[in-house]
Amino acid sequence: IAGVDEVGRGPLAGPVVAAAVILPTGVAFPGLRDSKLLSPEFRVDLDGQIRRQAMALAIREVGPRQIERQGILAASLFAMARAIQDLAMVPEMVLVDGHQPLPLTFPQQPVIKGDDRCPSIAAASVVAKVYRDRLMEALHNRFPQYNFARHKGYATPEHLEALRCWGPCV
C-alpha cells in the first residue's frame, strides 16, 4: 500500500511537493501523524526513520510556473501522481490524502484527513514537508530579505511586507 500526500498548496512562494511512501507491514512510528501537527525537530527525526525503513519512497515537486499554468489543485494532483509513478515498487493500492482520486490507473482510495488516519499517508506528509522546508531554507540563502527560513513562503505578515517591499522573487 502506498500513501501519497502533498505540501505547499497554501504558501505564496515555492513549489508544491508530493511524496509517496510504501511502508513495511507492521512498522510503527510512535507519534506519526499529519506533518502540520508535529514540531520541526520531530518531523526531521521521523523523516530519517521513514527513509531508513520505507520499502519505497519517491518525491516530486511542481514549481511556481507550472502551478500558475495549471492551478494549484491540478499541480498538486499531478505531483502526487508522478510521485506514485516514480516509486521503485508498483503499489497494489494507493491511499490518497484528500477527497480526489489521482489521474492514475492504479487501484486507489481517497481518504479525507488521511494524513491523520493512515500511517503511509502520514509518512508521505512528513517526508514531503521536510523536503519542502529544506527547499525553502535554500531559497532563504538566495533571497534572505524574504526570510523563507522562518515562514516557508506562507502568507505571514512578515512575508506580505517583504512582498510589498521587494515584489516576487521567482
C-alpha positions in Angstrom: 0.0 0.0 0.0 1.4 3.4 -1.0 0.4 6.6 0.8 0.7 9.9 -1.0 0.3 13.4 0.2 1.4 16.9 -0.8 2.5 20.1 0.9 2.7 23.6 -0.3 -0.8 24.4 -1.5 -1.2 27.3 0.8 2.1 29.3 0.5 2.6 32.3 -1.7 6.2 31.1 -2.7 7.9 27.9 -3.5 6.8 24.6 -5.1 4.1 22.2 -4.2 5.9 18.9 -3.1 4.3 15.4 -3.1 5.7 12.3 -1.5 4.7 8.7 -1.9 5.7 6.1 0.6 5.3 2.3 0.9 5.9 1.1 4.5 6.6 -2.5 5.5 3.7 -4.3 7.1 3.7 -3.8 10.9 6.2 -1.0 11.1 5.1 1.7 13.5 6.4 5.2 14.1 5.2 6.5 17.5 3.8 10.0 17.2 3.5 9.8 13.4 0.6 11.9 12.2 -0.2 14.9 9.9 3.1 16.8 9.5 1.5 20.1 10.2 0.8 18.9 13.8 4.4 18.0 14.5 7.3 20.1 15.7 10.0 20.7 13.0 12.6 18.7 15.1 10.3 15.7 15.4 9.4 15.9 11.7 13.1 15.7 10.8 13.6 12.8 13.1 10.6 10.9 11.7 11.8 11.7 8.1 15.1 9.9 8.8 13.3 6.9 10.3 10.8 6.7 7.4 13.6 7.0 4.8 15.5 4.2 6.5 12.6 1.8 6.8 10.4 2.5 3.8 10.2 -0.2 1.2 9.8 2.5 -1.5 9.8 6.3 -1.4 9.5 9.0 -4.1 9.3 12.8 -4.1 8.1 15.1 -6.9 7.9 18.9 -6.9 6.0 21.2 -9.2 7.3 24.8 -9.4 5.5 28.1 -9.4 5.3 28.5 -13.2 3.5 25.2 -13.6 1.3 26.0 -10.6 0.4 29.3 -12.3 -0.4 27.5 -15.6 -2.4 24.5 -14.2 -3.7 26.0 -10.9 -2.8 24.7 -7.5 -5.2 21.8 -7.4 -4.2 20.3 -10.7 -0.5 20.9 -9.9 -0.9 19.1 -6.6 -2.7 16.1 -8.2 0.0 16.0 -10.9 2.8 16.0 -8.3 1.1 13.2 -6.3 0.5 11.1 -9.4 4.1 11.5 -10.5 5.4 10.6 -7.1 3.4 7.3 -7.2 4.7 6.6 -10.7 8.3 7.2 -9.5 8.1 4.5 -6.8 10.6 1.7 -7.2 7.8 -0.8 -6.5 4.3 -0.9 -8.1 1.7 -0.4 -5.4 -1.2 -2.8 -5.1 -3.3 0.1 -3.7 -2.8 3.8 -3.4 -4.2 5.8 -0.4 -4.6 9.5 -1.4 -4.9 12.2 1.1 -8.0 14.2 0.4 -11.2 13.6 -1.5 -10.0 13.5 -5.1 -8.6 10.5 -6.9 -5.4 10.8 -8.9 -5.2 10.5 -12.7 -3.7 7.0 -12.5 -4.8 3.5 -13.4 -3.7 2.1 -10.0 -6.4 1.0 -7.6 -6.7 3.9 -5.2 -8.8 5.3 -2.4 -9.0 9.0 -1.5 -9.0 9.3 2.3 -10.2 12.6 3.8 -7.8 13.6 6.6 -5.7 10.6 5.6 -2.6 12.2 7.0 -4.0 11.8 10.4 -5.7 8.4 9.8 -3.3 6.3 7.6 0.4 5.7 8.5 1.6 5.6 4.9 -0.1 8.9 4.1 1.2 10.4 7.3 4.7 9.2 6.4 4.3 10.8 3.0 3.2 14.1 4.6 6.3 14.1 6.8 8.7 13.4 4.0 7.1 16.0 1.7 7.1 18.6 4.5 10.7 18.1 5.5 11.8 18.1 1.8 9.9 21.4 1.1 11.1 23.1 4.2 14.7 22.4 3.2 14.0 23.8 -0.3 12.6 27.0 1.3 15.6 27.2 3.6 17.9 27.0 0.5 15.7 29.8 -1.1 16.3 31.8 2.0 20.0 31.7 1.3 19.4 33.1 -2.2 16.8 35.7 -1.1 17.4 36.5 2.6 15.2 39.6 2.5 12.1 37.3 2.4 13.1 35.2 5.4 11.8 32.0 3.9 13.7 30.1 6.6 11.1 31.3 9.1 7.8 31.3 7.3 8.5 28.8 4.4 6.6 31.0 2.0 3.3 31.1 3.8 1.3 34.4 3.9 2.6 35.7 7.2 2.5 39.4 7.9 6.3 39.4 7.6 6.1 37.7 4.1 3.4 40.0 2.9 5.5 43.0 4.0 8.5 41.6 2.1 6.4 41.2 -1.0 5.2 44.8 -0.7 8.9 46.0 -0.4 10.6 43.6 -2.8 8.0 42.1 -5.1 8.0 38.5 -6.0 11.5 36.9 -6.2 10.9 33.9 -8.5 
